[in-house]
Amino acid sequence: MKNILKIRSLMMAALLIAALASCNKDDDDDDNGDGNNPTTQEGMEATINGSEWKATSTIAVIDNDAIAISGVKVKGEQLSFSLAGTQTGTYNFGISSENSAIFSPGNNVYYTAGANAIAGGTVEVMELNLTDSIVSGTFSFNLYNVLGNDSIIITGGTFSKVKVNSGGGVK
């Protein structure tokens, strides 16, 4: 139970950090200033119920034995997941998992993994480089809204070179 509370608090911290970071994001995505977009940019994207979704801001937070990764769009859409571990590998989500995921399209609507037997998913952390403070990987989810009694399907999700803050806060 203590680990679940730690993961949920990490997820909330990551959501807050990502929301704050999205306020300062330059919309042109030209990270190097030469007019060309680099091919290996930081980011998070996925297909949600058949529609392309791309975060305008991303952040990851590591604290003790957990990592939270979040992406936010300017209009308030948020996708976050917390992992009960800080190693590369596959993390499974479901009703009895210590891992958690949440998507909000806005308007106080939330879809989660583990809400019932049909919700779940996987995250594969393929790179966790603490020297350069980046994390990359893939994800897919079937998330469920218990209040609306409906679900969303997230496929082809990737997070690439997401900046990592350690210690559960912004440095």
Buried (B, 14 or more C-beta within 10 A) or exposed (E): EEEBEBBBBBBBBBBBBBBEBBEEBEEEEEEEEEEEEEEEEBBBBBBBEEEEBEBBBBBBBBBEEBBBBBBBBEEEBBBBBBBBBBEBEEBEBBEEBBBBBBBBBEEEEBBBBBBBEEBBBBBBBBBBEEEEBBBBBBBBBBBBBEEEEEBBBBBEBBBBBBBBBBEBEEE
